[in-house]
């Protein structure tokens, strides 16, 4: 089994290199190896949505990565693993303190029971699984997440009939920075008093519920039950697909907000960057409180590590991680909270199974694959517009306007060129973000600046200077 796991580790490394870090984290981070038999590899994922997406888009790539390790493999069998559902706690009684997690799907799954009576005929309205450890008590607060934590706390502590201050509350962050932890904490805290109906759904579960209701001709009952929720919590909104599903989500969102009900949403990017969503949905989302959870600073990473060690010590009293090891992990594992948790789990397993104390040498050996190169700064179109406007002494509104004067046209073209070269946004999206322009206008601007920087030394230096400012 050890050799199989070693191969699986190498296959995951190949897969990560092939598809890139963002795609790997989104679609493959929760894939597990179940076994290898004859010419087939058995893999599992936690949801049917992940299974169907991977089969439709990445089956050949996964197979080729395995064949690079084991040429005799000719088939990948992908299954949905069965969740384990422990009994839900009666109130928000924290489990032993745990490090910050952003995705509860790795942990034992739990179905929220507080919302089940809403409609027994619709499985989606039973809620998506909750992890009993993801509470406010186990959430580690730092500079990058203080505002998101405070806003989530305020929502969770509200009572039926109170005026809703932030609606919707929209939290966005990269993978592993604590979005799901906060949303599940809101759900646990809101349901603990049994006064309000708080429903936690992933975007996948919302889609599943709506499609199932359409098939069984109970869509009206589904909609009415959903709109009777006091607090609707939607996770991973970036996965919401389909025009009819998005339209129903928009109607539900409007109905809840207009009725003074609370909506809390999390995604991996701000509303304006959710290109697959309808403009009306993006506009409504942007009309609430939009909060970004930034990357984890070293102090916050150290706090998460200490919290995770304390949680592990609750089950293994003799487990101890020296201060120099914690400092090393906090300094070198910078990607996300999940990697920090994985590091502590590895040290715990090595210490217990080999009956050895944790040392710095052991830590360096055990977590070397978690130490990733620092990712380049993620540049936003808003940042480009702001820096270019400052450089050329125009306003951001000038860049978005229809003005055609020379002192505005050139900065606008430079900004569009930088947006195309420094971000992953498509030409239509860039055009939309520059005052609703057509993608051909953006293409013309990009080609114009490309031609000019090749022969105009002064402009080339200006553009390079702008790039450095944006990447600092």
Residue, then its C-alpha position, 0 to 999 in steps of 0.5 A: x500500500x505504501x508503494x501505491x501511495x508513493x506512486x499516487x503522490x508522484x501522480x499528483x505532482x505530475x497533475x499539479x504541474x500539468x494543469x497548474x496550481x489553481x486548477x489542481x486545487x479546485x478539482x483534484x485536491x480532494x481526490x483520494x486513491x482507493x486502490x490499484x487492481x490489474x489495469x485499473x486505478x480506483x480513485x474517489x471524490x466527495x461529490x457527484x459534481x466533482x466526479x462528472x466534471x473530472x470525467x468530462x474534462x480531465x479523464x485523459x489527463x489523469x490517465x496519462x499521469x498514471x501511465x507515466x508512473x505505471x504504463x500497464x494502467x489502462x483505465x481510471x475508475x472514479x467513484x463518489x465516496x460515502x460520507x460519515x455523518x456524526x451526530x450534530x452538536x446541540x449548540x456551538x460547543x467547540x471541539x478541541x481548538x483547531x487550526x483554521x480550515x477553509x474546506x470542511x469537506x475533508x473532515x467527517x461530514x455532518x448534515x445540519x438538522x436545524x433546517x430539515x423541517x423546512x421541506x422533507x421532500x427536498x434533500x437540498x433543503x436538509x443542507x450541505x454537510x457541516x464539520x462540527x469543528x469549524x466554529x468561531x471558537x476554532x477560527x484563528x483571527x489575524x490581520x488578513x481576516x479581521x473584517x470578514x470575521x467581525x462581519x460574520x460574527x455580527x450576522x451570526x449573532x443577529x436575531x429574527x426581526x433585527x435590521x439586517x446591516x450587511x446584505x448580502x455579506x459576500x466573502x471572497x478569498x483564494x483556496x485554503x484561507x478560511x471562507x468555508x470555516x467562516x460560513x460554517x461557523x455562521x451556520x453553527x452559531x445561527x442554529x445553536x439558538x434554534x430561533x432562526x432557520x439557517x441553511x448552509x448550501x454549496x452552489x453544487x447542492x443548490x443546483x442539485x436541489x433545483x434540478x431535482x425539483x424541476x424533474x419531480x415537478x415540485x419546483x414551486x414548493x422548493x422555491x417557497x421553502x427556500x425563501x422561508x429561510x431566515x439566513x441563507x449561506x451559499x458556499x463556492x458560488x463560482x461553481x454555479x452553472x446553468x442559465x435557469x439555475x442562475x436565474x432561480x438563484x437571482x430570484x431567490x436572492x432578491x426575494x430574501x433580501x427584499x424580505x429582510x432575510x440575511x444572505x451570506x455568500x463565499x467565492x474564490x473571487x469578487x463578484x465582478x470577476x464571476x464572468x459566468x454569472x448574469x450581470x444582474x446577479x453580479x450587481x446584486x452581490x456587489x451591492x452588499x458588503x464585499x470583503x476579501x480575506x487576504x493571504x495568511x501572514x507569518x504571525x497568523x500562520x504561527x497562530x494556526x499551527x499552535x491551535x492545531x497542535x493544541x487540538x492534536x494534543x487533546x487526543x494525544x497528550x504527549x504530542x509536542x512540537x518545539x518552538x523552533x519547528x513551529x517557527x520554521x513551518x510558519x516561515x516556509x509553508x506560506x500557501x494556505x491553511x490546509x497545508x499548515x494542517x497537513x504539516x502538523x498531521x504528518x508530524x503527529x503521524x511520524x511521531x506516534x508511529x515511529x515513537x520519536x520526538x518531533x525535531x527540526x530535522x524531521x520536520x524539514x524532511x517530512x514537509x519538504x513537498x509543502x514548501x512551494x515557491x512564492x506565487x506572483x502577486x495576483x494583479x486586478x484590473x482595478x489596480x491597473x486602472x488606478x496605477x495607470x491613471x496616476x501615472x498619466x494624471x487622469x482619473x479612473x472615470x476618464x479611462x472608463x469614459x467615451x472620451x477620445x482626446x489624446x491625453x485619455x486614449x493612450x492611457x486607456x490603451x496602455x491599461x487595456x494592454x496591461x490587463x491583457x498581459x498581466x491578468x487571465x481575463x478575456x478580451x470581452x471581460x476586459x472590454x466590459x471592465x473598461x466601460x462596456x467596450x467591445x472586445x475588438x476595441x481591446x484587441x486593437x489597443x493591445x496590438x497598438x501598444x505592442x507595436x509602439x513599445x517595440x519601437x518607442x523606447x520611452x513608451x517601453x520604459x513607461x510600460x515596464x515601470x507600470x509593470x514593476x509598480x503593479x508587481x511590487 
